[in-house]
Amino acid sequence: MIIIVILLSVNALVGIVDDSISFHMLAYIDLRYQGCVRSIFTAVEQAIFDEHTPQDIGV
């Protein structure tokens, strides 16, 4: 599940495929798993835009 969330987060931020599909899937997973997506999405966002590796953030 974590890998799926990471892939959807990257797609939502970078826009490889339609962004709205990724955001809808992330919202569904977030509701289903009670907020786990927010921390992963934030970590992926920081890794992409702040040029940190996922290990620096603790993912």
N, CA and C of each residue as an Amber inpcrd file, in Angstrom:
protein
   177
   0.8300000  -1.1890000   0.0000000   0.0000000   0.0000000   0.0000000
   0.8760000   1.2540000   0.0000000   1.9550000   1.2160000   0.7530000
   2.8320000   2.3910000   0.8220000   3.4340000   2.6920000  -0.5470000
   3.8130000   1.6590000  -1.2780000   4.3940000   1.8660000  -2.6050000
   3.3680000   2.4990000  -3.5470000   2.1300000   2.0540000  -3.4670000
   1.0690000   2.6380000  -4.2990000   0.8830000   4.1140000  -3.9640000
   0.8840000   4.4410000  -2.6730000   0.7220000   5.8370000  -2.2520000
   1.8930000   6.6780000  -2.7360000   3.0960000   6.1560000  -2.6570000
   4.2650000   6.9010000  -3.1330000   4.1540000   7.1520000  -4.6370000
   3.7900000   6.1280000  -5.4030000   3.6520000   6.3030000  -6.8520000
   2.5530000   7.3010000  -7.2010000   1.4200000   7.2120000  -6.5210000
   0.3410000   8.1730000  -6.7640000   0.7640000   9.5880000  -6.3810000
   1.5200000   9.7200000  -5.2930000   1.9780000  11.0410000  -4.8550000
   2.9180000  11.6570000  -5.8770000   3.8570000  10.8620000  -6.3750000
   4.7850000  11.3620000  -7.3900000   4.0090000  11.7920000  -8.6280000
   3.0620000  10.9630000  -9.0530000   2.2670000  11.3180000 -10.2280000
   1.4550000  12.5870000  -9.9880000   0.8690000  12.7180000  -8.8180000
   0.0600000  13.8990000  -8.5170000   0.9040000  15.1650000  -8.5290000
   2.1350000  15.0760000  -8.0520000   2.9950000  16.2560000  -7.9790000
   3.6590000  16.5800000  -9.3160000   4.0910000  15.5590000 -10.0330000
   4.8300000  15.7750000 -11.2700000   3.9040000  15.8280000 -12.4760000
   2.7990000  15.0970000 -12.4310000   1.8280000  15.1350000 -13.5140000
   2.1560000  14.2410000 -14.6810000   2.5950000  13.0150000 -14.4110000
   2.9080000  12.0690000 -15.4820000   1.6210000  11.6660000 -16.2090000
   0.6130000  11.2900000 -15.4520000  -0.7010000  10.9500000 -15.9960000
  -1.6640000  12.0050000 -15.4460000  -2.9360000  11.8830000 -15.6980000
  -3.9230000  12.8600000 -15.2330000  -3.8460000  13.0320000 -13.7150000
  -3.5720000  14.2420000 -13.2620000  -3.3900000  14.5260000 -11.8360000
  -4.6390000  14.2450000 -11.0150000  -5.8100000  14.5430000 -11.5690000
  -7.0370000  14.4150000 -10.7810000  -7.2950000  12.9740000 -10.3630000
  -6.9210000  12.0180000 -11.2080000  -7.0900000  10.6070000 -10.8410000
  -6.2370000  10.2850000  -9.6240000  -5.0030000  10.7410000  -9.6190000
  -4.1120000  10.4780000  -8.4860000  -4.6380000  11.1060000  -7.2110000
  -5.1050000  12.3550000  -7.3010000  -5.6090000  13.0190000  -6.1020000
  -6.8610000  12.3350000  -5.5630000  -7.7370000  11.8640000  -6.4580000
  -8.9280000  11.1490000  -6.0030000  -8.5550000   9.8260000  -5.3330000
  -7.6120000   9.1030000  -5.9130000  -7.1730000   7.8340000  -5.3170000
  -6.4990000   8.0760000  -3.9680000  -5.6710000   9.1170000  -3.8850000
  -5.0180000   9.4380000  -2.6120000  -6.0460000   9.8070000  -1.5500000
  -7.0610000  10.5580000  -1.9340000  -8.1060000  10.9300000  -0.9740000
  -8.8590000   9.7030000  -0.4830000  -9.1560000   8.7760000  -1.3890000
  -9.8520000   7.5490000  -0.9950000  -8.9950000   6.7210000  -0.0380000
  -7.7270000   6.5460000  -0.3700000  -6.8330000   5.7670000   0.4960000
  -6.6840000   6.4520000   1.8430000  -6.5960000   7.7850000   1.8380000
  -6.4560000   8.5270000   3.0910000  -7.6730000   8.3240000   3.9900000
  -8.8670000   8.3540000   3.4160000 -10.0760000   8.1130000   4.2060000
 -10.1240000   6.6760000   4.7120000  -9.7400000   5.7600000   3.8580000
  -9.8070000   4.3310000   4.2060000  -8.8090000   3.9740000   5.3060000
  -7.6210000   4.5220000   5.2290000  -6.5680000   4.1720000   6.1820000
  -6.2930000   5.2730000   7.1980000  -7.2170000   6.1550000   7.3990000
  -7.2290000   7.1400000   8.4750000  -5.9920000   8.0320000   8.5290000
  -5.7080000   8.6730000   7.4220000  -4.7040000   9.7200000   7.4330000
  -3.2790000   9.3210000   7.1360000  -3.0320000   8.0760000   6.7250000
  -1.6490000   7.6670000   6.4780000  -1.0590000   8.3460000   5.2470000
  -1.9090000   8.7910000   4.3360000  -1.4240000   9.3580000   3.0840000
  -0.7710000  10.7140000   3.2970000  -1.2710000  11.5100000   4.1990000
  -0.7650000  12.8840000   4.3670000   0.7260000  12.9160000   4.6620000
   1.1820000  12.0730000   5.5680000   2.6020000  12.0900000   5.9170000
   3.4580000  11.5770000   4.7670000   2.9800000  10.5620000   4.0490000
   3.7340000  10.0410000   2.9090000   3.7620000  11.0700000   1.7860000
   2.6160000  11.7030000   1.4940000   2.5440000  12.7220000   0.4420000
   3.4850000  13.8810000   0.7600000   3.4960000  14.3210000   2.0060000
   4.3800000  15.4130000   2.4190000   5.8400000  15.0190000   2.2520000
   6.1790000  13.7950000   2.6170000   7.5550000  13.3250000   2.4730000
   7.9620000  13.2570000   1.0030000   7.0750000  12.7710000   0.1480000
   7.3680000  12.7060000  -1.2840000   7.5040000  14.1100000  -1.8610000
   6.6240000  15.0110000  -1.4560000   6.6900000  16.3980000  -1.9260000
   8.0210000  17.0360000  -1.5390000   8.4610000  16.8200000  -0.3180000
   9.7430000  17.3700000   0.1220000  10.8900000  16.7420000  -0.6480000
  10.8030000  15.4500000  -0.9020000  11.8710000  14.7680000  -1.6330000
  11.9820000  15.2860000  -3.0630000  10.8480000  15.5850000  -3.6840000
  10.8710000  16.0620000  -5.0680000  11.3220000  17.5130000  -5.1450000
  10.7500000  18.3690000  -4.3330000  10.9890000  19.8000000  -4.4790000
  12.1580000  20.3270000  -3.6560000  12.5250000  19.6420000  -2.5900000
  13.6560000  20.0850000  -1.7810000  14.9260000  19.3130000  -2.0980000
  14.8270000  18.3840000  -3.0560000  15.9610000  17.5860000  -3.5140000
  16.6020000  16.7770000  -2.3980000  15.7980000  16.3010000  -1.4620000
  16.2740000  15.3800000  -0.4470000  15.9860000  13.9700000  -0.9170000
  16.7710000  13.0340000  -0.4330000  16.4610000  11.6380000  -0.7220000
  15.4090000  11.1670000   0.2680000  14.6300000  10.1460000  -0.0820000
  13.6260000   9.6340000   0.8620000  14.2320000   9.1940000   2.1960000
  15.4920000   8.7440000   2.1820000  16.1350000   8.3350000   3.4260000
  16.3710000   9.5270000   4.3510000  16.6030000  10.7100000   3.7860000
  16.7930000  11.9080000   4.6030000  15.5320000  12.2610000   5.3800000
  14.3820000  11.9310000   4.8030000  13.1110000  12.3080000   5.4040000
  12.5760000  11.2070000   6.3000000  13.0690000   9.9980000   6.1060000
  12.6280000   8.8970000   6.9530000  11.5370000   8.0480000   6.3460000
  11.4420000   8.0510000   5.0270000  10.4260000   7.2080000   4.3750000
  11.0020000   5.8310000   4.1820000
